Amino acid sequence: MSDRDIKKAKRHLVQEEGLLFERSSPGKSAYQLPPLDVPSANPSDAFGASLLRNEIEGFPEVSEVEVVRHFTRLSTWNYGVDTGAYLLGSCTMKYNPKINEVVARLEGLGDVHPYQPEAFSQGCLKIMKLLSDILLEVVGMDAITLQPAAGAHGEMTGLFLIRAYHVSRGNPRSKVLVPDSAHGTNPASASIAGYQTQNIPSNAKGTVDLACLERAMNEEVAALMLTNPNTLGIFEDQIVEIARIVHARGGLLYMDGANLNALLGVSRPGDFGVDVLHLNLHKTFSTPHGGGGPGAGPVAVKHILEPFLPVPVLVQKSDGTFILESNRLKSIGRVRAFYGNFGMLIRALAYALANGSDGLKQVTEDAVLNSAYVRKHLEGTYDLPYPAPSLHECVFSDRKQAAKGVRTGDIAKRLIDYGFHPYTVSFPLIVSGALMIEPTESESKQELDLLIDALKSIAREVEQEPETVLQAPHTTRIRRLDEVQAARRPILRWRPA
Ligand SMILES: *Cc1c(COP(=O)(O)O)cnc(C)c1O
């Protein structure tokens, strides 16, 4: 059999997109209903004519088995954390336990409606209270809002709180300091809250340069936005001194808590001087992450910021019942419809309770151990620009491979051929050609060994046959995309030819 024959024989496996439409023929359908035994209703009576489209055109008419095969095939073209290791550093792509899904779908949780009266929602409010208490204990803070729908949304909320605090003291101040290793969302959030951002350089160790911070810190600075451990995975060991410098000039310390997977049960931001932080439940607390969400980015604060929290605020009354309080004079207002992505809050609570406090500590210990294991085994193969000990993620550079004309993006593409989702490419920006690897606690030693072998093997290929790496990936349905066009002119819908 020639290659072509095999391809022909396996036609159903190599079909391109649009298949469903090409299979369409008039009259086929994927459902069978008995004839109506009641008068048929006119849809425009029910919905109003303005909400109805005049004609529904271009939908394929296919049988049930065809539609099932279509979507099942599409699902195999995807890569997810249920398929294999997902090394995307900073994103904490840990496994999402299936028990979370079972709990979130329980009747009474899955079917609640946000307009249900509070009296009938006491169980849901209690879930939010339990989660709030657990998160507050984990981070060592005083009050929390569960509303923000993402990390960046939490940052924006936190910055609004900071602004409201300074306004209440007579001067909103004009600047927010952001270290050069920060996530891109940090300066963006500060700017949405009306602040100018000023960069604080890192020192040779990869942590905040204290002398620069001291010089930059004045009465115009509203806050320092710090990630800890920072995006190099390095713990800011001068954090207490950093907090002192910021507070001495009346500023507040914002912590980007996206890297909390390195701190659970070990260290609490509230104890090292943080005034406000966001958590990414879709990272640290295992709620699904990807495909655009939905996420959850609660914001925890110290008492001084509590009066400004977004409404509604969850309050427990003296008789033990819960209410959502909206009448708060100093509140920054609403940041989200209703009370956040409730389904995600249930999943996060399930995860926290299933682990318990010992389990959460173990999560951090395993995440740090896994990262250290990968780092140790790859140290000689890839350049390690910041040798200080790192926690839950490690950042290499492509310096050695760049000498052969191969960059971090090429190595990432080749890693796909080896069956792994790539690490984060070219971030943090302070490392030229960064390879940012975060294995998370989910991966076994066997999986990590396969990853290490793959990255070593790619490094050998760079030496011996760089073209193989430069042309990668070789095994995927689609090879190299035009990344600029994909970002600038995305084609999000299949249209009939
Ligand atoms: C993921 C991440 C964010 C943003 O969180 P989203 O939920 O994606 O908006 C911010 N900072 C850091 C360090 C992150 O890793």
The ligand as an SDF file (V2000), in Angstrom:
LIG
                    3D

 15 15  0  0  0  0  0  0  0  0999 V2000
   -2.0370   34.6670   35.0950 C   0  0  0  0  0  0  0  0  0  0  0  0
   -1.3950   35.8450   35.6840 C   0  0  0  0  0  0  0  0  0  0  0  0
   -2.0730   37.0740   35.7810 C   0  0  0  0  0  0  0  0  0  0  0  0
   -3.4280   37.3460   35.1660 C   0  0  0  0  0  0  0  0  0  0  0  0
   -4.4230   36.4500   35.5050 O   0  0  0  0  0  0  0  0  0  0  0  0
   -5.6650   36.1870   34.5080 P   0  0  0  0  0  0  0  0  0  0  0  0
   -6.5940   35.3540   35.2850 O   0  0  0  0  0  0  0  0  0  0  0  0
   -5.0890   35.5140   33.3080 O   0  0  0  0  0  0  0  0  0  0  0  0
   -6.2440   37.5300   34.1600 O   0  0  0  0  0  0  0  0  0  0  0  0
   -1.4280   38.1060   36.4300 C   0  0  0  0  0  0  0  0  0  0  0  0
   -0.1900   37.9650   36.9250 N   0  0  0  0  0  0  0  0  0  0  0  0
    0.4900   36.8050   36.8310 C   0  0  0  0  0  0  0  0  0  0  0  0
    1.8710   36.7050   37.4280 C   0  0  0  0  0  0  0  0  0  0  0  0
   -0.0800   35.7060   36.2020 C   0  0  0  0  0  0  0  0  0  0  0  0
    0.6030   34.5540   36.0890 O   0  0  0  0  0  0  0  0  0  0  0  0
  1  2  1  0
  2  3  1  0
  2 14  2  0
  3  4  1  0
  3 10  2  0
  4  5  1  0
  5  6  1  0
  6  7  2  0
  6  8  1  0
  6  9  1  0
 10 11  1  0
 11 12  2  0
 12 13  1  0
 12 14  1  0
 14 15  1  0
M  END
$$$$
